[in-house]
């Protein structure tokens, strides 16, 4: 089953997605109160059962999409989680870390497909980082890896679009990782349709149709269960929290010469079983929407 967020009745709602048809379910906060229950209801809707109390189907082109992430969610990103990516750029001469490098995004930086992202003033361009996002579906506290694996509700495409100049100003990455509209997410696909990332999903990023990244989730240094288990030892995860699992090699700043996104460019992230996420790039004037 696939899910998207939509602007419905003036607030963010979760909706089931079947091809071009959208089935409104509930406000995003209500959806994440019982995501598995809403998944069961979605199956009935999509199979043609009564839509009573859940809204009639809409055409996807008629709705405004929004992230299917509650405002209270934590978005935890993993840096340097593919061996070849860790070996490129600023960290190429360092040993692999014993623990994942974690940093946070605010939900205000999140976006969806086909929404332009602005290049901030002072940046030579933006960098792409195509990756898989994992969504927590149940409360996770001090979990082992088996428990952590069972907490995943689903996955989506994600592009951790980065302002490299801002990122490199200090040892902390927060500034460069929270640009306006810089965290687009694709539709959420339930875990039962995706399977185990360790079995391998191909992650491809294209810029103006030219392939920039081509990696596989089998090459992750830290698995999703290991990451969730580690985080849960320190703070409790809740349904709707998001783990961005890292990007493979091929980012733009590590190239000679650097290749960065400019206004007018289009970047696509295509991941097996999750689809293709498309993001156009615009100039700094787009920040007026934020």
N, C-alpha and C positions, 0 to 999 in steps of 0.2 A: 504494500500500500504506500502511496505517496501523499504527502501533505504540503501545503503552502500556507503562508499567512496572507490575509487580505484585509483591506479596509472595508468593514461591513458595519452599517449603522453607526458610522463615525468612530469606530474603535477597532483595534486589531483583533481579528478572529482567526482561528485555525479552520482550515478547510481541507477536505479530501480532494485529490486530483486524479482524474482518469482522462488521459489524453487531453482534450480541450475543455472537458467539463469539470466544473468546480462545485463541490457540495459543502456549503457552510456548515460547520459543526457547533462551535462554541467560542466565546471569547478566549484568547490565547491563555490567559491565566487559568480559566476553567479547564481547558484542554490539558494543561500540564499538571493539574490536580489528579488526573486519572488518564494518562495517555494510552495505556493498554485498553481501558474500557472504551475510549473513543475510537481506538482502532477497530475494535469489534463492531461498534455501531457503524463505522465507515464501510466495513465490508457489506453490511446489510444494505446501506444506501446505494453503494456502487452496483450491487447485484439487483437493484431495482425494487427493494423493499420500500415501505412507506417512509416518506421523508418527514413525517409529522414531528414537529418540535425541533427539527434540525435545519429547516430551510430547503427551498427548492434548488435544483441544479442551476448554475449560471455558466455562461461561456467565459473561458479564461480571459479572452481579450476584452471583456467588459468590466473586469475588476482591476483595482489597484492593489498590487502585491506589496507586502511588507514582510520583514523577517518574522518567522514563526518562533520567536524567542521572547520570553517575558522580560519586562524592563528590569526585574530584580535578578536576572540570571548573571552568573559569572561566566565569562568567556575566557578560558585559559588556553593559551597558545604554547606550542612546543617548538623551540628553536633547534636547529641542527639535529634533526631526527632521522636523516638518511645519510649513510656513510659517505657517499660521493658528494653530497652537499656540504657536509662538515669539512670535507677536504678542499673545498673551493673557497676563495675569498679570504676574509680576514683571519680565519681560524685554521687555515690549511696546515700549519706547522705545529698544531697542538694535538695532544692525545685526546682520544674520545672521552667525554666526561662520564663519570660513574653514575650520574643521575641526569635526568633530562633538564634542559634549560627551559624554565617556565616564565612566561610573562602574561600580563593581562590586557585584554581589550575591554573597553566600555561598550555596552550595548548601543550607545548613541552612534558609534562608528559603523554599525552594521547596515547592510543594504541588501538588495536583491538583484537578480539579473536584469540587464538592459537599462540600469540606472547609471547615468554618467558619473564618473569620479573626477574631481578636479585635481589638477597639479598645483600644489600650494606655491605661493610666492617664495622664492629662495631655493626651490628645488630645481635641479637640472632635468628632472623627469621623475616618474614613478617606476617602482620595480614590482614585478609580479612574483607571486609565490602560490602556485596551484597546489591544493591539498584537500584531504578528506576531513570533514568536520564530523565528530561523534556527539550525539545528543544523549544526555543522561535521562533515564526514564523512571528512576526510583531513588529514594534516599540512600546515600552511601556514606557510611561512617566506619573508619578503621577496618576497611575491607581487605581480604586477601584477593589474589588475582582472580580466582574462580568467582567470588562474589562480585568483583568489579566487572567482570565480563558480562555477567547477567544483568547488570544495571544499564547497559546500553540499549536505548530504544530504537535508534536508527542513525543514519548517516546522510550527509549531503556533500555536494561540491562546495568549495570555499576558495576564495582568492585573498590571501593575506597581503593586500597591496600596501607597499611600504614606501615611506618618504625617507630615503637613505641618508640624506644630509642631516635631517633631524635625528634619525636613529643613531648616527655616529657622533653626535655632539658630546654624549656622556656614555658611561658604561651601562646605563639603564636605557632600555629600548622603548619605553612607554610613548614618548612623544612621536617617534617615527611610525608607530604602529596604530595610531588612533586618528588618522586624518579623516576628514569628513567623507562619508560614503565609501570608505576604503576597505570595508569588509563585506563584500557581496557573498550571499549564500544562495545555493540552488534549492530545489524542492527536497524535503526530508523524505528519505526512503527507509521504510521499516527494516529492522535488522534481519528479519526472516527472508527478505528478498535480496539481501546483500551478502550474508554469510560472514565468515571470519576474514578480516583484512590480512591475516597472516597467510591465507591461501593465495593472495595476490590480486590486486586491482591495478590496472595500468593507469597512470596519472600523466596526462599530456596537457601542455600549455602551448597555445599558438598566439602569436602577435601578428596581426594583419595577415593571417593565414599561414605564417611561417612557424614551423615547430621550434619552440624554445626549450621545452622540458619534455622528457619522456622517461618516467621512472615507474617503479612498481612498489606497492605497499609491502611486499615481502622484504624489501631492503630497509625497513624501519629499524633503527637501533633499539628503540623502546616500544613495546607493543602497547596497544590501547589499554588492555587490562592492567599492565604494569604501571602505566601513567596514572590511571584512575586510582589504583590501590595506593600509590605513593601520595597523591594529593589528599586522599581521604584520611590518611594518618594525621594530617594537620588540621584540615577543616572539612566539614560535612558538605557533600555535594547534594543538590536537590534536582528534581525533575525540571527540565528546561535549561540546565547548565550545559555549556558547550565546550568540548575539547577540540581545538584545532591541532591536528596531529603532525604537522610539519610538512616541509616541501622537499622534493628531490632536487638534484643538481640542475643547473641551467638558468640560474637567476641572472638578471641583467648587469648588476654592478660588478660581478666577478669576471666579466668578459673584458678583453682588450681589443678594441676600445669598448667602453661601457655601452650597453644598449638599454636605454630607458624609455618608458612610455611617454609619448608626447600627445598634446591635444590633437584629436582627429584619429588617433590609433584605436584599435579594438583588440581586446585580449579575451581569449577563450580558454576555459579550463574544462577538459573533457575527461571523465573518469568512468571506467567500466561500471555498469549497473546503476550509475548515479546520473548520467546525462552530461549535458554541456551547459556551462555557465558563461554567459557573454557580458562583457562590461566595456562600454565605450569610455574614452578618455576625453576630458574637456579642460578648459582653462580655469584660472582661479575665480572667475566671475561666478562659477557654479556654486561657490561656497555661500552665496546669498540664500540658497535653499535650506541651509543647515539651521 
